[in-house]
Amino acid sequence: MTTKIHAICDALGNPVELGITPGQDADITQAEPLLENIDPDAFLADKEYEADRLSDRLIQRGITPFIPLKRSRTTCRKS
């Protein structure tokens, strides 16, 4: 059995929110719960967090998403 530690860090790399999940859980499932209690200007993440649902939610909250597109994506993300 494995575990993952999920962290949201500030611009200086200091953790502001932490979460722990089983290793087989997808990383993206932790993005919204970790963002509930903070109000960042931007969200920088890797391709594991690339999904329209998350990007739309970030934009609704006034958070600019900086998430690279997955190679398999066939359409551009909405702006």
Secondary structure as UniProt FT lines:
FT   STRAND          3..9
FT   TURN            11..12
FT   STRAND          15..22
FT   TURN            23..24
FT   HELIX           27..30
FT   HELIX           31..35
FT   TURN            36..37
FT   STRAND          42..44
FT   HELIX           47..49
FT   HELIX           52..60
FT   TURN            61..62
FT   STRAND          64..66
FT   TURN            71..72
//
